[in-house]
Amino acid sequence: MLTVCPQCQSVNRLPEQKPALEGKCGRCKGALFQGQPVELTAESFEKHVARGELPVLVDFWAEWCGPCKMMAPVLEQAAKRLEPRLRIAKLETDRQPEISGRFGIRSIPTLILFRQGREQARVSGALNLGQLLAWVEQHL
């Protein structure tokens, strides 16, 4: 399975016989799974979503958004529970308007689940941990 390093953004191949949670980046030697959301830029978005084989749940958010701030600890808890089956990432819409425009983000927070570069599911609005986990399980 190909996965992208959350620190240096290099693409890594994880051997199937090795536990994924023990995976280290071949380039920077950092842990491939840290149990927390990954902050995305335009460049890292393309790598994580299109090049990695791991499903990626992207939180489109903004600093000024109250419900987005409420979602932050929920996403951290979800990352601890869902990795390495899924990567959770955050993309700040005000800093990356071209990506949020490309995906037609009209309200935030919006969560989009991607699999091999394609949108699988989308939900807008704040969710609690139980709702988020149920939604993810429904679409994985």
NUTOR-850932 format. One record per residue (C-alpha): residue number from 1; x, y, z. Coordinates in Angstrom, 1 decimal, decimal comma, m for minus. Layout:
# residues N
<pos NUM	px X	py Y	pz Z>;
...
***
This chain:
# residues 140
<pos 1	px 0,0	py 0,0	pz 0,0>;
<pos 2	px 1,3	py 3,5	pz m0,9>;
<pos 3	px 0,9	py 6,1	pz 1,8>;
<pos 4	px 2,2	py 9,7	pz 2,0>;
<pos 5	px 4,4	py 10,8	pz 4,9>;
<pos 6	px 2,7	py 13,5	pz 7,0>;
<pos 7	px 6,0	py 15,3	pz 7,7>;
<pos 8	px 8,0	py 15,3	pz 4,4>;
<pos 9	px 5,2	py 14,4	pz 2,0>;
<pos 10	px 7,2	py 11,6	pz 0,3>;
<pos 11	px 5,3	py 8,6	pz m1,0>;
<pos 12	px 6,1	py 5,4	pz 0,9>;
<pos 13	px 5,3	py 1,7	pz 0,2>;
<pos 14	px 4,1	py m0,2	pz 3,2>;
<pos 15	px 4,8	py m3,9	pz 3,1>;
<pos 16	px 1,7	py m6,0	pz 3,7>;
<pos 17	px 3,4	py m8,3	pz 6,2>;
<pos 18	px 4,5	py m5,4	pz 8,4>;
<pos 19	px 2,0	py m3,7	pz 10,8>;
<pos 20	px 1,1	py m0,3	pz 9,3>;
<pos 21	px 1,2	py 1,5	pz 12,6>;
<pos 22	px 4,9	py 0,7	pz 12,9>;
<pos 23	px 5,6	py 2,2	pz 9,4>;
<pos 24	px 8,4	py 4,8	pz 9,1>;
<pos 25	px 9,1	py 7,1	pz 6,2>;
<pos 26	px 12,0	py 5,9	pz 4,1>;
<pos 27	px 13,1	py 9,5	pz 3,6>;
<pos 28	px 12,7	py 11,4	pz 6,9>;
<pos 29	px 12,3	py 8,3	pz 9,2>;
<pos 30	px 9,2	py 9,9	pz 10,8>;
<pos 31	px 6,2	py 7,8	pz 11,8>;
<pos 32	px 3,7	py 7,4	pz 8,9>;
<pos 33	px 0,8	py 7,3	pz 11,3>;
<pos 34	px 0,7	py 9,7	pz 14,3>;
<pos 35	px m3,0	py 9,5	pz 15,3>;
<pos 36	px m3,7	py 13,1	pz 14,4>;
<pos 37	px m5,0	py 15,0	pz 11,4>;
<pos 38	px m2,5	py 16,2	pz 8,7>;
<pos 39	px m2,5	py 19,8	pz 7,7>;
<pos 40	px m2,7	py 20,0	pz 3,9>;
<pos 41	px m1,4	py 22,6	pz 1,4>;
<pos 42	px m2,2	py 22,6	pz m2,3>;
<pos 43	px 0,9	py 20,4	pz m3,0>;
<pos 44	px 0,4	py 18,0	pz m0,2>;
<pos 45	px m3,4	py 17,7	pz m0,9>;
<pos 46	px m2,6	py 16,3	pz m4,4>;
<pos 47	px m0,1	py 13,8	pz m3,0>;
<pos 48	px m2,3	py 12,5	pz m0,1>;
<pos 49	px m5,5	py 12,3	pz m2,1>;
<pos 50	px m4,3	py 11,3	pz m5,6>;
<pos 51	px m1,0	py 9,4	pz m5,0>;
<pos 52	px m1,7	py 7,6	pz m1,8>;
<pos 53	px m3,7	py 4,4	pz m1,8>;
<pos 54	px m5,1	py 5,1	pz 1,7>;
<pos 55	px m8,6	py 6,6	pz 1,9>;
<pos 56	px m8,3	py 10,3	pz 3,0>;
<pos 57	px m11,0	py 12,2	pz 4,9>;
<pos 58	px m10,5	py 15,9	pz 4,3>;
<pos 59	px m12,0	py 18,5	pz 6,6>;
<pos 60	px m12,5	py 21,7	pz 4,7>;
<pos 61	px m12,4	py 24,4	pz 7,4>;
<pos 62	px m11,6	py 28,0	pz 8,3>;
<pos 63	px m10,1	py 29,7	pz 11,3>;
<pos 64	px m13,0	py 32,0	pz 11,9>;
<pos 65	px m15,6	py 29,2	pz 11,8>;
<pos 66	px m17,0	py 28,2	pz 15,2>;
<pos 67	px m18,4	py 24,8	pz 14,1>;
<pos 68	px m15,0	py 24,1	pz 12,5>;
<pos 69	px m13,3	py 24,7	pz 15,8>;
<pos 70	px m15,8	py 22,3	pz 17,5>;
<pos 71	px m14,8	py 19,6	pz 15,0>;
<pos 72	px m11,1	py 19,9	pz 15,7>;
<pos 73	px m11,0	py 17,7	pz 18,8>;
<pos 74	px m13,5	py 15,2	pz 17,2>;
<pos 75	px m11,2	py 14,8	pz 14,2>;
<pos 76	px m8,2	py 14,2	pz 16,6>;
<pos 77	px m10,1	py 11,5	pz 18,4>;
<pos 78	px m11,2	py 10,0	pz 15,1>;
<pos 79	px m7,7	py 9,9	pz 13,8>;
<pos 80	px m6,5	py 7,9	pz 16,8>;
<pos 81	px m9,3	py 5,4	pz 16,2>;
<pos 82	px m9,2	py 5,2	pz 12,4>;
<pos 83	px m5,5	py 5,1	pz 11,5>;
<pos 84	px m4,1	py 3,2	pz 9,6>;
<pos 85	px m7,3	py 2,4	pz 7,8>;
<pos 86	px m7,8	py 6,0	pz 6,9>;
<pos 87	px m5,9	py 9,3	pz 6,9>;
<pos 88	px m7,6	py 12,3	pz 8,3>;
<pos 89	px m6,5	py 15,7	pz 7,0>;
<pos 90	px m7,5	py 19,3	pz 7,3>;
<pos 91	px m7,4	py 21,9	pz 4,5>;
<pos 92	px m7,9	py 25,6	pz 5,5>;
<pos 93	px m10,2	py 27,0	pz 2,8>;
<pos 94	px m9,0	py 30,6	pz 3,1>;
<pos 95	px m5,4	py 29,6	pz 2,5>;
<pos 96	px m6,3	py 27,1	pz m0,4>;
<pos 97	px m9,2	py 28,8	pz m2,2>;
<pos 98	px m8,4	py 27,0	pz m5,5>;
<pos 99	px m8,9	py 23,6	pz m4,0>;
<pos 100	px m12,1	py 24,5	pz m2,1>;
<pos 101	px m13,4	py 26,1	pz m5,3>;
<pos 102	px m12,6	py 23,0	pz m7,3>;
<pos 103	px m14,7	py 20,9	pz m5,0>;
<pos 104	px m17,5	py 23,4	pz m4,7>;
<pos 105	px m17,2	py 24,0	pz m1,0>;
<pos 106	px m20,0	py 26,3	pz m0,1>;
<pos 107	px m20,3	py 25,7	pz 3,6>;
<pos 108	px m17,9	py 24,7	pz 6,3>;
<pos 109	px m17,0	py 22,5	pz 7,9>;
<pos 110	px m17,4	py 20,1	pz 4,9>;
<pos 111	px m15,9	py 16,6	pz 5,1>;
<pos 112	px m15,1	py 14,8	pz 1,9>;
<pos 113	px m13,9	py 11,1	pz 1,9>;
<pos 114	px m11,6	py 10,4	pz m1,0>;
<pos 115	px m10,4	py 7,1	pz m2,3>;
<pos 116	px m7,6	py 6,9	pz m4,9>;
<pos 117	px m8,3	py 10,5	pz m5,9>;
<pos 118	px m12,0	py 10,2	pz m6,3>;
<pos 119	px m14,7	py 11,7	pz m4,0>;
<pos 120	px m16,6	py 8,8	pz m2,3>;
<pos 121	px m18,9	py 10,8	pz 0,1>;
<pos 122	px m19,5	py 14,3	pz 1,5>;
<pos 123	px m21,1	py 15,8	pz 4,5>;
<pos 124	px m21,4	py 19,4	pz 5,7>;
<pos 125	px m21,8	py 20,6	pz 9,3>;
<pos 126	px m20,3	py 19,7	pz 12,6>;
<pos 127	px m20,6	py 16,1	pz 13,8>;
<pos 128	px m19,9	py 14,5	pz 17,1>;
<pos 129	px m17,5	py 11,6	pz 17,3>;
<pos 130	px m20,2	py 8,9	pz 17,2>;
<pos 131	px m21,8	py 10,5	pz 14,1>;
<pos 132	px m18,5	py 10,9	pz 12,4>;
<pos 133	px m17,4	py 7,3	pz 13,0>;
<pos 134	px m20,7	py 6,0	pz 11,8>;
<pos 135	px m20,6	py 8,1	pz 8,7>;
<pos 136	px m17,0	py 7,0	pz 7,9>;
<pos 137	px m17,9	py 3,3	pz 8,5>;
<pos 138	px m20,9	py 3,6	pz 6,2>;
<pos 139	px m18,7	py 4,9	pz 3,3>;
<pos 140	px m15,5	py 3,0	pz 3,7>;
***
